Amino acid sequence: MTPQAQYNASHVNKSTAHPEYYEESDQRSIHNVESALDDAGHTHEPLRIHVERVVRQYFAMLGDETPTDLYELILKEIEQPLLSVVLEKSRGNQTKCAQILGLNRGTLRKKLKIYGLM
């Protein structure tokens, strides 16, 4: 994998959000998260906007080079911190963590092992 494949997803520019993308029930919880982010001085954007921007920047950075295993790279960049934070918030309770994530506990354990989180 090229050094560019290790691109840090935190390098993003600002853009406008598209709340119409979400279902009505999702908008309430998303609005709460976005309000908290606004209070913390962060931009008012859904995660998908950040991900789209980073993927576009990644392709622009690669130029004519064709990446491989991009899907897996993106999933790892998102999945590991997601698992880590939810596990922390559930105080290490894997059953509760699995419930929060909507995963089977066995699947969660497998993922935790992959990322060295257990």
HELIX and SHEET records of a PDB file:
HELIX    1   1 PRO A    3  GLN A    6  5                                   4    
HELIX    2   2 PRO A   19  TYR A   21  5                                   3    
HELIX    3   3 GLU A   24  ASP A   39  1                                  16    
HELIX    4   4 LEU A   47  LEU A   62  1                                  16    
HELIX    5   5 LEU A   70  LYS A   89  1                                  20    
HELIX    6   6 GLN A   94  LEU A  101  1                                   8    
HELIX    7   7 ARG A  105  ILE A  114  1                                  10    
END                                                                             
